[in-house]
Amino acid sequence: MPSRDFSLYGAVDLGARQAAAKKQQERQAAAANAPAGAAGAGGAGAAGPAVLDVTDQSFNADVVERSRTVPVLVDFWAEWCGPCKQLGPILEKLAAEAAGKWVLAKVDIDANPQLGAYMQQMGVRGIPFVAVVVAGQLMPFLNGAAPEAQVRQAIDQLFEALRQEGILPEGEPGAPGEDAPESAMPAVDPVYQEAEEALQSGDLDAAQAAFQRVLDKNPNDDQAQQGLALVELSQRVRGLEAQQALTDAAAKPADVTAQLNAADVEMVSGQIEAAFDRLVGAVKRMAGDDREAVRKRLLQLFELLPPEDPRVGKARRALASALF
């Protein structure tokens, strides 16, 4: 892979698109093979598929634009999240039963960092988290798992509340209103918006400066810390050739630079545990300034994931053991 093409968003987003496409094909195949009239998690209603896997790239078309004709519930989840695996099937079942009155969009926050960061901008610190998008406007809805009866009741109450507010027309539970109030969309800090636009345009220096301005005002801003770590990682791998970095690290286990570069490559390629294990191993082998450099890099990589991610907890314990 040429170095000029090796970027954080290129690596992560490619995997997200492939995973989403595969899941969508499986659901469509299941729907095609189902008996006529049967409703399943992958069934389709009047608005199209009842359940969609969306990515950073497809979110605008599959969620925002779609919401102008049918409400969309957005399920933010991750593979490591146990409660997500309880709530997800419930939402998929109810989406199929809705028969096109609303659509479920599923977002894997590990595979789609931009959407995960946006979730954090709304003040959400845990998953599962469900938002509703109506007429292009996004609103928080559910935080945490619940039994099917409670989820069903919450969805019924949601649409009733939207009708009472005039966002949904009376008597049409699945049709969004023409003009959702501007206040329905959570306010986004302009600096975050500036950083996101800079990332999308590939201007890493501008994104770094924007996140740093946030941290200058609030050093404990978790979302800005994660954004800055993301930018810095992308800057580091920009000049690397992925396979060569891994080959060099295998040939030079005592070379601190080779190990740091390989861990960065593994991180952007989605091999998160491999990156953590590599650096913990280097801490065990190295001493002095080299050991400290590896320790600091590992802490930087921790910033890229939510604090509750079990992979971070596992690696922190391994690091402590290696140090002491």
QUICOR-V274159 format. One record per run of one state. SS is the DSSP state (helix for helix, strand for strand, loop for the rest). FROM is the first residue (numbers start at 0). TO is the last residue. If there is no record, write none. Layout:
SS:FROM:TO / SS:FROM:TO
This chain:
loop:0:1 / helix:2:4 / loop:5:6 / helix:7:32 / loop:33:42 / strand:43:44 / loop:45:46 / strand:47:48 / loop:49:49 / strand:50:52 / loop:53:57 / helix:58:67 / loop:68:69 / strand:70:76 / loop:77:80 / helix:81:97 / loop:98:100 / strand:101:107 / loop:108:111 / helix:112:120 / loop:121:127 / strand:128:133 / loop:134:135 / strand:136:142 / loop:143:146 / helix:147:163 / loop:164:166 / strand:167:167 / loop:168:174 / strand:175:175 / loop:176:180 / helix:181:183 / loop:184:188 / helix:189:200 / loop:201:202 / helix:203:216 / loop:217:220 / helix:221:236 / loop:237:240 / helix:241:250 / loop:251:254 / helix:255:267 / loop:268:270 / helix:271:284 / loop:285:286 / helix:287:301 / loop:302:308 / helix:309:322 / loop:323:323
